[in-house]
């Protein structure tokens, strides 16, 4: 049989010290047609010296590396598929033996190399312990046990830098958001590039944005919040929807609230949907978790706050509270479940039950919208010199 030129089409290998190459999969080509051959764990002595190196197990075949081509490494070796090859070298295989030799690309300039030093993903295996541990954090029980949660997207990761443990990004995202990775390195955080598949496995979204952070829990003790004598607090009682919880937290942050308290019957604020809905606000203000509603009300009242329950069945409306100048005092708003609001027992704990007036024909407001209206009304009143009534225009 005459010598055949091997033109690698889907070829992955590992370059060993001394210029030896261990291939995984390559495609053979000759004048009569093409045939695929698997050569797992076969070393190619001297292959890195250039094209035309003889294959030790297929002596009549030749293989070629495109001039200036680069060899892409796939994954760390797994269990050898057969005994060691020539020279005692251990065979190496990637997952499924799939890979590629990439053609030479435009050389990076000094500036590009300095700003984007990692072009090849460092983490590619979906079975990596890091990936497995991150994926387990999708469940609340594991989050509570590890006191860790996943942060997705460039905005959230940027806001969470001070609380992160590790940062992962695809090569494309690393270039696009180089400032985030630079900030993470400046904070002495491990920064690893990962393949798109790995980032998708770690993420909860259908279309990940390429940047993921592993973050430690950051909730504050309720007593610590009380010692700060807060002027505006949002209390979420029996709020079960993570999207609503995250949105209310975002609204509280925007309105300048001093803290958010989630009662023991409310959703976990570290739920991936809640974290995304907060859009980084989770990292801006103190959050207390798992506080019994009775303890929340009594503690905030002792700290000097007037406790108001937001409920559509309230005897007073928000306009009356503003007109009477009552919202200028320190206030804690209690917001209830999305479907049934606040139970009678919780309403009875409050100093006043207040409804948001509906001036049009809408049936009601959803939880996040009602919370935004109430929190901004209090924020407006507290920033006025003596309540809203004293503010006039000429």
CORPE-V182116 format. One record per residue. RES is the residue in one small letter. PSI is psi in degrees with one decimal (999 if undefined). Layout:
BEGIN
res: <RES	RES>
psi: <PSI	PSI>
END
This chain:
BEGIN
res: <x	x	x	x	x	x	x	x	x	x	x	x	x	x	x	x	x	x	x	x	x	x	x	x	x	x	x	x	x	x	x	x	x	x	x	x	x	x	x	x	x	x	x	x	x	x	x	x	x	x	x	x	x	x	x	x	x	x	x	x	x	x	x	x	x	x	x	x	x	x	x	x	x	x	x	x	x	x	x	x	x	x	x	x	x	x	x	x	x	x	x	x	x	x	x	x	x	x	x	x	x	x	x	x	x	x	x	x	x	x	x	x	x	x	x	x	x	x	x	x	x	x	x	x	x	x	x	x	x	x	x	x	x	x	x	x	x	x	x	x	x	x	x	x	x	x	x	x	x	x	x	x	x	x	x	x	x	x	x	x	x	x	x	x	x	x	x	x	x	x	x	x	x	x	x	x	x	x	x	x	x	x	x	x	x	x	x	x	x	x	x	x	x	x	x	x	x	x	x	x	x	x	x	x	x	x	x	x	x	x	x	x	x	x	x	x	x	x	x	x	x	x	x	x	x	x	x	x	x	x	x	x	x	x	x	x	x	x	x	x	x	x	x	x	x	x	x	x	x	x	x	x	x	x	x	x	x	x	x	x	x	x	x	x	x	x	x	x	x	x	x	x	x	x	x	x	x	x	x	x	x	x	x	x	x	x	x	x	x	x	x	x	x	x	x	x	x	x	x	x	x	x	x	x	x	x	x	x	x	x	x	x	x	x	x	x	x	x	x	x	x	x	x	x	x	x	x	x	x	x	x	x	x	x	x	x	x	x	x	x	x	x	x	x	x	x	x	x	x	x	x	x	x	x	x	x	x	x	x	x	x	x	x	x	x	x	x	x	x	x	x	x	x	x	x	x	x	x	x	x	x	x	x	x	x	x	x	x	x	x	x	x	x	x>
psi: <132.6	163.8	136.6	140.4	120.9	121.4	100.3	125.6	-41.1	79.7	129.0	143.0	173.0	130.8	120.4	159.1	137.6	4.1	16.1	142.6	133.4	111.2	164.1	-58.9	135.8	164.3	136.3	146.9	136.8	-175.3	-18.7	-13.2	-170.6	146.1	139.6	135.6	135.7	129.1	74.2	127.0	23.7	126.6	148.7	86.7	130.7	11.2	-28.6	-5.5	-11.5	178.8	160.8	17.2	138.4	142.1	124.1	-32.3	-15.5	76.8	-24.7	2.0	153.0	155.1	155.2	140.2	126.5	138.1	126.7	5.8	159.3	147.2	125.3	132.4	139.2	-80.3	166.4	151.2	146.1	-164.4	128.6	136.8	-22.3	172.4	160.5	149.7	-164.8	145.6	6.4	11.7	137.5	138.8	150.6	137.6	146.2	177.7	113.9	2.2	31.7	137.7	-159.8	152.6	121.2	139.4	158.1	137.2	174.9	131.3	142.4	142.2	169.0	-38.1	-42.3	-40.9	-35.7	-37.4	-24.6	73.1	-16.2	104.0	-24.7	131.4	134.5	-26.7	112.7	-13.8	126.0	-13.6	6.1	141.3	-34.5	-43.7	-43.3	-43.9	-39.5	-39.9	-32.8	-24.8	-2.8	-20.0	137.3	-37.6	-41.6	-36.0	-44.0	-36.1	-43.8	-15.8	47.0	154.3	165.7	135.6	127.8	144.1	149.6	-39.4	-47.4	-42.1	-39.7	-43.1	-24.1	6.4	-43.0	-15.1	1.9	158.0	-41.1	157.7	137.0	142.8	146.8	158.5	-39.4	-44.3	-32.9	-36.3	-40.2	-35.3	49.6	-29.8	-34.7	-45.5	-35.5	-40.4	-37.3	-43.0	-37.4	-27.5	11.2	35.0	142.4	129.6	120.4	138.1	146.2	156.4	163.1	-37.5	-39.1	-45.3	-39.4	-36.8	-35.8	-25.9	161.7	-13.5	159.5	-37.3	86.2	153.4	4.4	-4.9	128.0	140.8	143.3	119.1	146.4	155.4	146.8	16.5	150.2	146.3	139.6	-37.9	-33.4	-37.9	-41.5	-37.2	-25.0	-3.1	65.1	148.7	-24.7	122.2	140.8	126.5	121.3	111.6	116.9	29.5	119.4	-21.4	119.9	-33.4	-42.2	-42.4	-45.4	-36.6	-40.7	-39.2	-39.5	-42.8	-41.3	-41.0	-45.1	-35.3	-4.7	24.6	155.1	-19.1	162.8	135.0	126.8	124.6	170.7	-15.7	9.9	170.0	157.2	122.6	-13.2	5.7	136.4	-38.6	-37.6	-40.9	-44.2	-40.8	-27.5	-18.7	43.6	-14.2	-20.8	-26.2	5.2	-24.1	157.6	139.1	123.7	138.8	142.0	30.2	126.4	141.1	-36.4	-42.4	-37.7	-45.7	-48.7	-41.1	-43.6	-35.7	-41.2	-27.8	1.8	9.6	143.7	127.0	120.5	133.1	122.1	115.1	141.2	-15.8	11.1	147.0	-31.6	151.3	168.3	-34.0	-39.9	-40.8	-40.3	-44.2	-35.1	-1.8	27.2	-14.8	-3.0	-15.8	162.2	132.2	139.9	118.9	132.9	125.0	135.2	-165.3	148.0	-34.7	-46.3	5.3	-144.8	134.0	161.3	-37.7	-36.9	-39.8	-34.9	-21.6	-22.8	159.5	-28.9	144.5	121.7	135.4	151.7	121.0	140.7	105.9	-16.5	-149.2	6.1	144.1	-39.8	177.6	146.3	170.4	-50.1	-39.2	-45.0	-40.0	-41.3	-43.1	-46.6	-45.0	-39.5	-31.5	-44.3	-42.4	-40.2	-44.6	-40.0	-23.8	-9.5	149.7	-39.3	44.2	168.5	-28.9	-22.2	-7.1	117.5	159.5	150.2	999>
END
